[in-house]
Amino acid sequence: MPDAPRTTKQAAEYLRYQAQHNIRWSQLCLKLQRSARGLPGVYPSALSAALHTPEKERVYKVENLRRGMVSYSDRAGDSNPYGHVYFIIGRKKGYSPGNPDGVLTWTNLSGGVVGVVPLSYYMNSWGVPFQFGATWLNGYDFSEFDKAPVPVRPSLSDTYQHAIEDVKKSIKFHKDKGHNNLVTALEKDLERMKNRWETWTD
């Protein structure tokens, strides 16, 4: 799938501009969010966009929401048959990751004015519960979420210990496969690594 033309930063700047200049988006939440990312029209409503979002692009836990995602809220059978979509800004300090009061969003509010409200607003004020966040909209990926996360370890020594364990696992794997020459080479590498570890200083 292609990447959206605009980045998270550019999308946030677009939404801030709409708010600062009092540009109205009455009942146009999907158009607002796709315009923020520079996307063409595809689905007729937020509900339709939500239903067509691939499962692998969905984020169901509030604590896993990240800046730049869009999110959906809806209640089946209510007076709004179109659903609602909005932009995740990030978290306020002092709130637990799973607390919707601490997750800020850009959205179009009553009268179409664009503003910032917490994730809890949609349920508390409109009676529509959070469904899921998404790293995709209208058939376009958000490139910031395409990259595999880099594992973070406290220090270089932690990384080195992890590498030693990886070599041990590789030795076992290839020994079971009967790759004797490779096992011999890996065992020599492991011995060198263990010797280095004995004199390790961070």
N, C-alpha and C positions, 0 to 999 in steps of 0.2 A: 504494500500500500504506500502511496506517496505521503510525504511529510507535509504538514500544514505550512503555508508560506510564512506565517508570522510566528515568532518565538513567544514564550511565556512573557518575557519582559515587554515585548511589543504589544501583545494582547492586553496586558495590564495597563499600559500607557494609553491604549485606545479606549478602554473602559473608563479610566480616570478622566480622559478628555470629555467623554460623553457626560460624566457627572459634573465636571467643572463648568461646562457650557450649557447645562440644563437641556440637553438634547433628549427628547422623549421617545421611548420605545414601548408604547402601550400595547400589551398583549403580543409582543414580538420578542420573547426571550430567546428563542432559537436563532432568529435572524441577528439579534445582538451578539450572541456568543460566536456564531460562525463568522460574522463580520469582524469581530475582534481578532480572529485567527486568519482572516483573509480568505475564507472558504466560500465556494459557490453554494447556492441553494440546492438541496437534494431532498430532504424529508420535509413533509408539510407541517410537522409539529414536533415539540420536544418529546412527546410520548412516542411518536414514530421513530425518532432518532434514538431514543433509549432502547426500544424494542429491537432495533437493528444493530446495536452496539455488540461487537463480538465478545464472547465470554472472556477471552484472554485479555481484553482491554478493560475489564470491569474491576472496580475496587470496592468491595462491600463493607469493609470495616472503616469506621471513622478515623481510627488511629493510623490508618495507612494512607489517608488522603494527603496529597502533596500539592504545593503551589503550582498552578498552571493547569491542573486537571479541571474538567467540567464535572458537575454533579447534577443528579436528577432527584426531584421530589415529586410524588404523586400519590393520590388515593383513588383507587378504582371506584367508579360510581358517583364521584362528587360532581359539583356543578361545573368544574373545569375539565372538559374532555381532552385537553391538549397537553397536560403535564407541564412541568417547569424545569428549566435548565439554567445553571448559573456557574460562575467562575470561582475556583478556590484560590483565595489570596494567600492564606497561611494561618499560623496559630498565634494567639495572644499569649504572652508570658503568664505563668502562674496557673495554667489549666493543664489537667492531665490530657494525654494525647487522644483519648477516646471521648472527651467531653465536647459535645457539639456547641456548647456556649463559647468555647475557645477557638473555634474554627471560623475565620472570617471569609466572606464571599462578596463578589461584585454581582449585582443583579438589577433587573428593572422592577421597580416597586409600583404601588398604586399610582395611577396617572402616568405611568411610563418613565418616571424619573429614575435615573441610575444611581444607586447608592450602595453602601457597605452595610451588611447585616450578618449576624452570626448564623451558623448552620441551623441552630435551634429555632431561628425565626420562622422558618417555613412550617414547622409543626405547631409552634406556639401561636402564631398569628393567622396562618392559613389552614391549619389542620392537615397538612400534607407531609407525610413522613419521608425521610431520606431513603432513597433506593440504593444508589451506588454512585461512585465517582467513575470517571473514565479518562483514559489516555488517548482518546480517539473521538473524532466527530465528523459526521457526514462523509465517511470513507477516507479520512485523512488522519495519519498518526501525528502525535505530538512528539517531535524529535527528542525532546529532553528526556523522554521515558523509554527511548529505544535502546539506550546504552545499558549494558549489564552493570550492576552496581559493583564498585571496587570494594573488596573486603577490607575493613579497617582493623588493624591490630595495634595494641598499645605501644609496641616497640619493635625494633629490628630483631631483637632476640626472639620475640614471639613469632615473627615471620619465619625465622630460621628453624625454630622448633617445629613449626607447621610443615616446612619443607622436608625435614627429616622424616616426619610421620608419612608424608606423601611418598617418599622413596621406599619406606618400609612396605607400604601398601602395594606399590608397583612391583617390588620383589616378590611378594606373595602371589600377586596376580600372574606374573610371568612364570613363576615356579610351577604353579598349577597347570599352566599351558604347556610346560615342557620346553620353554625357551631358555635353555641352559646358558648359552653364550651371553645373552642379554642379562640374565640373572647374575652371572659372574661380574659383568661390568657394573651393574647397579650396586652389588655388594661392595665393590671397591670404592664407588662413590660414597656409599653410606659410611664406610670406615673413615674416609677422609673427612666427611662432614662431622662425624662423632669426635674425631680428634680435634677438629677446629672448635667444636662446641666446648670441649674441656678447657680451652683457654679463652673462651669468649668473654669479651667486655663490650658493653653497649656504648 
